[in-house]
Amino acid sequence: MIRNFVRVVLATFATVLIFTGPVAATPAKEAPWLPEAAAYRLTLFLGNLEPLPWNEVETAWTEPYSGSEFSSGALDWLDHESDVEPDALLNAIMRKDRQEVFAETTRLIALRIEEELDRALAAEEPAAAQQAVRTARELYRSFEDGVAAADPEAARRLGLAWLELNSSTGSAGVLGAGATSADRDTMVAARSVISTYLAGNYLIDDFAPRRTLSALPETAVLRSRTVEVPPSLPPGSDIFDQDPLPLLVLNFEEQGIEETELPLVAYGDMLFDSAQIFGSPAQNLGIACSTCHNRSDVNQRLFIPGASHQPGAIDVDGAFFNPIFNDRRDDPLDIPSLRGLRFTGPYGRDGRFASLRDFTRNVIVNEFGGTEPTPFMLDALVAYMLEFDFLPNSMLTTNGRLTNAGPVAAQRGEAIFNRPFAGLDDRSCASCHVPGANFLDRQAHDIGSVAPAYEGARTGAMDTPTLLGTAYTAPYFHDGSLPTLAAVVDWFDETKSLGLSEAERADLTAYLETVGAADEPYEAFDTENTAFRLAFSELTTFASTLDTLLPRRDAEHILLLTDTVAADLSADASTMSNLTARPDVYALAERLAEVGAAVRDEDWAAAEASWTAFKSEADAIEERAF
């Protein structure tokens, strides 16, 4: 998504909630979309990418969006549910006319709203009228956030009209033989408000943007000015944490050290969970480092149409996050695990960054369009990430050898793993995945898994990935093209002519699965250790760095912390099973916000007092079970 590219009400890939304050890194679930509304929003979203993925635009109309509750795509849905013809839209897509596609998709949704309102007025049964109004209202949702941003007064009038339509069809006998003239007059008047707006803004004969979707000029709604709308993800997106949640293994915790005793690490932990360090759209959408790297591992469910070719992958140098960093290549990468990060340099899939600090800055500034981080922020992030450890595996020694706990097949596979092959230039698998070095050689190799960008290109070298923990990070290779470790073995056997028998393939696969296993790969939740308690503990730990920052009068970093943690505390309170305790957590979030407000006013005494109160109240909450 391009920063500040959402100019007008009609380019409505905006969030339903227009944020006015700090954005939480805890995303909110979105209500399902009707097929044609989903296709519309997807079309608008994809239409602002450069280059425009026309095949995905076509797919948006022919197939259900990812995770849709409907089994049919928008065109099939229209064929069965509507008399509105999509021919003009299909012709525009075939011609790859970006502007006409925009105009026709918008007109189609407006006509569908009108069609459903006609059905509501013509219905003889209240249930049919109610269903038609609900459908029309769901279709209007496609325009709603844009209207709210461009013309708040119109949004208020339309909102009241929809409420009147709902109420006028909400009781038996309102329509048909039992309807009163007042009820019908109310419904007709409300429908007129909506129809007049649609006719004057979306169904006008000369409706057509005069430039690209990413820089639309005058709008049909407010022709005298342009309006920026906060960005949103298109239907089918998924940025929620994977389930089960990966277990986070931190070096200092394994040594019995509390994170509250390590303020630099704790602040880095907060930054890792903060969307505030990125630019828009990531910041507005609540996307943080931890969104892709759940608990230092891989978020295998993350998916954003136009930026992901499959779950668990993302194109971080495309048109989505930062236009100035757009390389105009459709090359999403499988999200890598960050476990054992201090051992896995160089960094980046192709090993282009020798320094973790430089790599981290590149992620913030170039990939996600954030402002330049301060040296303290980089120090903190690096300090935290260097604490990521591999998952313990009792079937491996510290030098990478199998113990007697390993399966017999894996023991046989270990010998194959260390066997030289002519197809590998008389090297073995262990030559690159060195067992005694965490199954790494810290080099990049071109194994033929990347198609050359041009004749003679030397762009196929990829950083050797560790094999530790890989049993939980499928799919494999840089692009996630191989679904299983068995598929990886098959690929090497076939492309490198290793000559393995079927039994040897199975043994080598068993070895890789054993090396990549762990004793406890996932966080174990129960009635005591709930998801909320985990989040609450993390957030109060983040806040503990105020004990260091307040005496230093470090306003910049205090405000980044209070804005992040206060918003996340409020968001996470919604996950509590103990409903009666929610007000306490909301009040605690407000207390932390008071610290930030006092710092903004340079009232350090008030900030200290609010912080003292926060700690006391947090301790009281911590004593209760959630």
HUWOFEN-V455199 format. One record per helix or strand of 2 or more residues. SS is the DSSP state (H for helix, E for strand). FROM is the first residue (numbers start at 0). LEN is the number of residues. If there is no record, write none. Layout:
# HUWOFEN-V455199
ss=[SS SS]
from=[FROM FROM]
len=[LEN LEN]
This chain:
# HUWOFEN-V455199
ss=[H H H H H H H H H H H H H H H H H E H E H H H H H H H E E H H H H H H H H]
from=[34 53 73 86 97 125 151 175 180 212 250 258 262 274 281 288 293 312 322 332 340 355 374 407 421 428 434 443 461 469 484 501 530 545 554 578 603]
len=[13 9 8 9 25 25 17 3 21 3 4 3 10 3 4 4 3 2 3 2 3 12 11 10 3 4 3 2 2 3 11 14 13 4 19 22 19]
